[in-house]
Amino acid sequence: MEKLDELGLKGKLVLDAGTGACGMTEFLEKRGADVVSIDLNKEFMEECRNQLEKANFIRGNLSELQFIKPETFDHVMCKATVSALSENITLFVSSVFREFYRVLKDDGQLTIIDYYPFNEETSPCALDEVQVGIWRLEKAVYELLGESHLEEYPPQMIEDELKSIGFAEVEESIRRDELPWSDELLGEHEELIEEKIEEIEENYLREALTKKLRELMELAKEKKVESGAMFELRAQK
Ligand SMILES: C[S@@+](CC[C@H](N)C(=O)[O-])C[C@H]1O[C@@H](n2cnc3c(N)ncnc32)[C@H](O)[C@@H]1O
């Protein structure tokens, strides 16, 4: 994460878009930023409020930030959230980016960090089979429920979208941090996928998916699964 230190976020007002388990919120706070952290997930919000006292955690949808005035933030940080957006039709991604643009100050900056699509041909580094397996399983569960989740966006597609919205400059780089995933993170992830599997009506599907999930998570813990390659886009308003 050292590269993010270049951003000089001390004393800056930062929107952490997609709080998750609040790893990024904590990182930003430690760098002296004032953080507003937004996520749809109620449980995450409650847990994060107990963990970090200073940040302002708000439960909300990133495509509907009307409660925030235009030109509020110096920086918007969006890590591993674009690929996890709850509805992934292009229009939806676009509405999230439009909101980022609106709430950023005139000289504000957006950082998007996310996974390269899990595709051997286009990935800039070797893929971890177990991680890809977990990703595919999670995506399949949502698809069985008729929901869209875990889309794989090539950085070029995001860059084009950002420019079409009005961002002036977009810079791309490859990063590969967060190695390996911690058992705690894997455990939380397993729980979330399991909860989703429970929503599937067919008994045999629930059983087969839970079995596969357990196998993958065992492997992941044994071999210390590594994070896939991530890209970082920095866009200037
Ligand atoms: C992988 S987590 C983010 C991790 C976090 N940014 C970090 O770096 O530690 C993705 C998060 O995006 C949230 N999310 C998905 N769609 C959302 C939306 N439309 N509005 C707000 N949050 C959303 C999910 O609830 C999930 O917590």
The ligand as an SDF file (V2000), in Angstrom:
LIG
                    3D

 27 29  0  0  0  0  0  0  0  0999 V2000
  -14.6180   -6.2400   -1.0830 C   0  0  0  0  0  0  0  0  0  0  0  0
  -15.5470   -5.1050   -0.1440 S   0  0  0  0  0  0  0  0  0  0  0  0
  -14.5740   -3.6370   -0.0690 C   0  0  0  0  0  0  0  0  0  0  0  0
  -13.2870   -3.7480    0.6940 C   0  0  0  0  0  0  0  0  0  0  0  0
  -12.7240   -2.4390    1.2200 C   0  0  0  0  0  0  0  0  0  0  0  0
  -12.8490   -1.3590    0.2680 N   0  0  0  0  0  0  0  0  0  0  0  0
  -11.2470   -2.6070    1.6200 C   0  0  0  0  0  0  0  0  0  0  0  0
  -10.3730   -2.2580    0.8200 O   0  0  0  0  0  0  0  0  0  0  0  0
  -10.9750   -3.0900    2.7140 O   0  0  0  0  0  0  0  0  0  0  0  0
  -16.8290   -4.5720   -1.2540 C   0  0  0  0  0  0  0  0  0  0  0  0
  -17.9350   -3.8470   -0.5170 C   0  0  0  0  0  0  0  0  0  0  0  0
  -18.7550   -3.1400   -1.4440 O   0  0  0  0  0  0  0  0  0  0  0  0
  -20.0520   -3.0550   -0.8660 C   0  0  0  0  0  0  0  0  0  0  0  0
  -21.0310   -2.6710   -1.9040 N   0  0  0  0  0  0  0  0  0  0  0  0
  -21.4350   -3.3840   -2.9800 C   0  0  0  0  0  0  0  0  0  0  0  0
  -22.3250   -2.6690   -3.6940 N   0  0  0  0  0  0  0  0  0  0  0  0
  -22.4930   -1.4800   -3.0520 C   0  0  0  0  0  0  0  0  0  0  0  0
  -23.2820   -0.3230   -3.3080 C   0  0  0  0  0  0  0  0  0  0  0  0
  -24.0820   -0.2540   -4.3750 N   0  0  0  0  0  0  0  0  0  0  0  0
  -23.2100    0.7140   -2.4390 N   0  0  0  0  0  0  0  0  0  0  0  0
  -22.4100    0.6410   -1.3380 C   0  0  0  0  0  0  0  0  0  0  0  0
  -21.6160   -0.4200   -1.0660 N   0  0  0  0  0  0  0  0  0  0  0  0
  -21.6570   -1.4730   -1.9030 C   0  0  0  0  0  0  0  0  0  0  0  0
  -20.2730   -4.4470   -0.3060 C   0  0  0  0  0  0  0  0  0  0  0  0
  -21.2790   -4.4360    0.6940 O   0  0  0  0  0  0  0  0  0  0  0  0
  -18.8720   -4.7840    0.2410 C   0  0  0  0  0  0  0  0  0  0  0  0
  -18.7730   -4.5250    1.6130 O   0  0  0  0  0  0  0  0  0  0  0  0
  1  2  1  0
  2  3  1  0
  2 10  1  0
  3  4  1  0
  4  5  1  0
  5  6  1  0
  5  7  1  0
  7  8  2  0
  7  9  1  0
 10 11  1  0
 11 12  1  0
 11 26  1  0
 12 13  1  0
 13 14  1  0
 13 24  1  0
 14 15  1  0
 14 23  1  0
 15 16  2  0
 16 17  1  0
 17 18  1  0
 17 23  2  0
 18 19  1  0
 18 20  2  0
 20 21  1  0
 21 22  2  0
 22 23  1  0
 24 25  1  0
 24 26  1  0
 26 27  1  0
M  CHG  2   2   1   9  -1
M  END
$$$$
